[in-house]
Amino acid sequence: MKKVIMGNHALSWGAQLGRAQVIAAYPITPQTQVVELLSEMCASKTLDAKFIKVESEHSAMAACIAASIAGARTFTATSAQGLALMHELLHWASGGRNPVVMGNINRAMAPGWSIWTDQNDSLSQRDTGWIQFYCSSNQEVMDTVVQAFRVSEELMIPSMVILDAFALSHTYEVVDIPDQDKVDGYLPPFKPPVRLTPSDPHAFGGLTSPEHYFELRYKLQKDMEKVPDLVEETGREYEKLFGRYLGQVEDYRCDDAEIIFVTSGTAGYTARVGVDQLRQDGIKAGNLRIKMFRPFPFAKVREILPRAAKVAVVDRNISYGHHGVFYQEVKSALYGRDHDRPPVFGYITGLGGRDIMPETFKEMARMTLAKDKPEEDITWMGVKR
Amino acid sequence: MKKEKTMKLSLPTDELMSSGHLACQGCAATLAMRYVLKALGQKTALCIPACCWSVIDGPFPYSSLDVPIFHCAFETAASSASGLKAGLEMVGDTETTVVAWAGDGGTFDIGIQALSGAAERNDDIIYICYDNEAYMNTGIQRSSATPLGAWTTTTPVKHFKNRPKKDIDAIMAAHRIPYQATANTSYPEDLYKKAKKAKDIKGTRFLHIYAPCPTGWKSRPEDSIKLGRMVVQNCIFPLYEVEDGEKYTLNIKPREKKPINDYFRLQGRFRHLKDEDLKLIQEEVDRNWERLLKKVEIGGQQP
C-alpha cells in the first residue's frame, strides 16, 4: 500500500508494523505527530500495545526499559531537550541490554530556543551504547524502524532511528507500506534470552563489583562490533522481501569520483542533487551518506573514501573545542593508512535549521578542489561573521 | 496432665527474604521488606531505585529475596514499575503484583515527579516508601523527609533542619488514588494487613512505612521497635489509611497522647535540641494531629 505520509508518521507506521507492545512517550515539538498517530493506532486497536502517557521523557525511557526487561517490544520517540533529559537512561538501556527502539527528531539544542534541525542532540548521545541510524527519506525511516527491532533484539542493544526536524519530520513523501504478514515473516516476536518473571526470580542491574563490571562492558562492545554485519545481512534480506536495501552507508556515484562528500540525514539527499549538478559542470563528485553512525561503519568508509583524491565532510553539528563530529570520525577511521588516505576537509553548516542547498555543495567542492590540503580544521559555510 | 498452651501466630511463617542480606543492625527497612513480602507473596516483582535496599539485597550475582528485582535509576521507581507492569501484561502475565520500593529520598525528592505521574494515571502498581528520614545510603544527608530539628551531615548542629518534614501523604491524597496508608514495622500485623489490602485493590496504591535507622539516627539498634511504638503513641507518625484521597481511617488512636520528649531523647540526631526547640516541635506535632483528626471527622471513621 502506497501512502503519502510525513516523516513522523513513518516512525509510527514502523512501530505498528514492528508490533511494538509497550509505548511510553512524552510530546515535544517536532515529534508530536509520532505519538499522536500511535495513540490513534492503539485506540483503534490496529496496534495491540499499551501506551503509557508519561509525564516526562525520563519516565518514558524508564518505562520502556522496564517493559523490555519484562520481555515486551518497546518503542518511544523524542527530540532534542527530551533526548537530553533521557541521557542517564540511554546508558541504562544499553548497559542493561534492553533493545528499546526510539525515534529521535534531530532538533537544535537550546538556548536560544530552536525547533529546527541540527544533529547536536543525538550526537551528544554518541557514547551511550546505542545503535544510531540517520535517515534521509520517509521510506527509509519506516523501513529502518522495522530493521532496528530485528537488529536490536538479536544483539540486545537499543537503537535510535533519527530524522531531521521539519526537513523530514514534517515533509510528506510517498511511502510504500508493506503487508503486515510479510513484515511478520521478517521480524519474529521478541524472545529475550532472559526476562524478569516471578517464576524464575533474578535481580537485574544490581550492585556490580570491579570483579564483574569490566566484562559486562567488554561484552557490550563485542556485540556492538557485530552490528555492521548484521545490518548488512538483515538489510539484504529486507531487500529480497521488499525491494529496498537497508545498509550502513549509501554510496552515490563514488566509483570514479575525484571528490567525495561525506554526509548524513537529509543533507545526504540534497548532496545527491549537488553531485549531479557538479557532474554536469564536469566535476566528478560523489556522495557517501553515512546512515549508521554507531557503530561507525569503518570498513565501508575505508573502502570507499580512498577512491577519491579529496574528501569533504559536511557536519550539521559541532563538538565545541574540537571539530565537526563526522569529520573527527572520518579522520579517525582513515588514520594510519599512509598510502591511500585522501586529505579530509571539514565543513560545518546548517546549524539550527539553516538550509543546506545544492549550491552549498557546489561551493564546498570549489573550495576543496582549490587547495592541496585543508588549511583549517573547520570551514564555516554560510555563517554571518 | 497440664494443658499445653499454643501460641497463635499473627503472621505467616513463609519467608521470601533470606539471611545474609547487608543491612545494618536494627534496620527497620529490612523488617518492612520481610513483612510486606509475606503479605504480597511470591508473585511479586520489585523495582528498587538507588536506596539502602539496592545494597541490602546483596551484590551481583546474589540476592537475598526470592522475588525478581529490577534495580532501576534513582528517580524512576514509579515509571519503571509502570513500564514493568505494562510489559508483564503484554507478555501474558496479568497476576504479578508490581511494586516500586523506594526510600524517602527516591520518593519525597528525586522520584516525586515520576510518582506523581504514575499516581495521576492510576497505574496498577503498589508504591512503597520506607522512610528513614534522610539519605542514609549515601551517609546521612538531609532529604525533604528529614524532620524539623534533625542533625544530618548536611544539616550540621549549628544549622539543623529548620523546615518541617514534607507531608507526602497529603500530596498522595491530592492525587485521589484508590488506597494509601501509613505503616510501621513496630505494628507488624497492621502493616501486613495494609499490604494485603493494597494487593487486592487495582490502581495506584501507596504505603508509607516509617523505618527507624540506628546508623543515621544515632539511636541504639535495640530501640528501633521501641521508637516505632513511641512515634505512634506521641502522634508524630500516626497510622491511618486514605481511600480515594478523601475517606480517612485512623487505625490507632492513643488513649493518652504522649509528649514527644522521650522519643527525641533516644536519638543522637536530636541531642542538640533545647527545651524551647522541643516545645516548638511539640506544637507542630499537635497541629498536625489536630488536622488529621479533622480529616478523619470529615470523611472517615474513628477506630
Interface residues (C-beta under 8 A of the other chain):
Chain A: Q21 V22 A24 A49 K50 I52 K53 V54 E55 S56 H58 S59 A60 A62 A63 C64 I65 A66 A67 S68 I69 A70 G71 A72 T74 E88 L89 W92 R195 L196 T197 P198 D200 P201 H202 A203 F204 G205 G206 L207 T208 S209 H212
Chain B: Q42 K43 T44 A45 C47 S54 V55 D57 G58 P59 F60 P61 Y62 S63 L65 D66 V67 P68 I69 F70 H71 C72 A73 E75 T76 A78 S79 S80 A81 S82 G83 L84 A86 G87 L88 E89 M90 V91 D93 T96 Q113 A114 S116 G117 E120 R121 D123
